[in-house]
């Protein structure tokens, strides 16, 4: 996450906060609106980093424990 441009980091954090609050659809909307065509590769990177996971038969991802810890971290930005 530290290699992302600052504006992108804010978008990712906002999207993860939407997942945290239960707004699954809003998570993807936030990424798409904030990042344009780059949203899908970034979503894939969040999966690989373990910040989100895609449960079996689910349409939208959910925040993992690691994702929760990231959001609580004072160094996230």
C-alpha positions in Angstrom: 0.0 0.0 0.0 2.8 2.4 0.6 3.7 2.5 -3.1 0.3 3.8 -4.1 -0.2 7.5 -4.8 -1.7 9.3 -1.9 -5.0 9.9 -3.6 -5.3 6.2 -4.4 -4.5 5.3 -0.8 -7.4 7.5 0.4 -9.7 5.8 -2.1 -8.6 2.4 -0.9 -9.1 3.3 2.7 -12.5 4.7 2.0 -13.4 1.5 0.1 -12.2 -0.7 3.0 -14.1 1.4 5.5 -17.3 0.8 3.4 -16.6 -3.0 3.7 -16.1 -2.5 7.5 -19.5 -0.8 7.8 -21.2 -3.5 5.7 -21.6 -1.6 2.4 -20.3 -4.4 0.2 -21.5 -2.8 -3.1 -20.2 0.6 -2.0 -16.7 -0.9 -1.7 -16.5 -1.7 -5.4 -18.2 1.5 -6.3 -15.7 3.6 -4.3 -12.8 1.8 -6.0 -14.3 2.2 -9.5 -15.2 5.8 -9.1 -11.9 6.7 -7.5 -9.5 4.7 -9.7 -11.3 4.2 -13.0 -10.0 1.2 -15.0 -7.3 0.5 -12.4 -9.9 -0.6 -9.8 -10.0 -4.3 -10.7 -6.2 -4.9 -10.5 -6.1 -3.0 -7.2 -9.0 -5.1 -5.9 -7.0 -8.2 -6.9 -3.9 -6.8 -5.1 -6.0 -6.3 -1.9 -7.0 -10.0 -2.2 -3.4 -11.1 -2.6 -2.3 -9.0 0.3 -5.0 -10.6 2.5 -6.8 -7.3 3.3 -10.0 -8.7 1.8 -11.3 -12.2 0.9 -13.9 -13.5 -1.4 -16.0 -16.2 0.4 -17.2 -19.1 -1.6 -20.2 -18.3 -3.7 -20.1 -14.6 -2.7 -20.4 -11.7 -5.1 -18.6 -9.1 -3.0 -15.5 -9.5 -0.9 -15.3 -9.0 2.9 -12.8 -7.4 5.1 -10.3 -9.8 6.8 -8.8 -9.5 10.2 -5.6 -8.2 8.5 -7.8 -5.6 6.7 -9.3 -4.6 10.1 -5.8 -4.2 11.6 -4.7 -2.1 8.6 -7.7 0.3 9.1 -6.8 0.7 12.8 -3.1 1.3 12.0 -2.0 4.9 12.4 0.5 4.4 9.5 -2.1 3.5 6.9 -1.7 6.8 5.0 
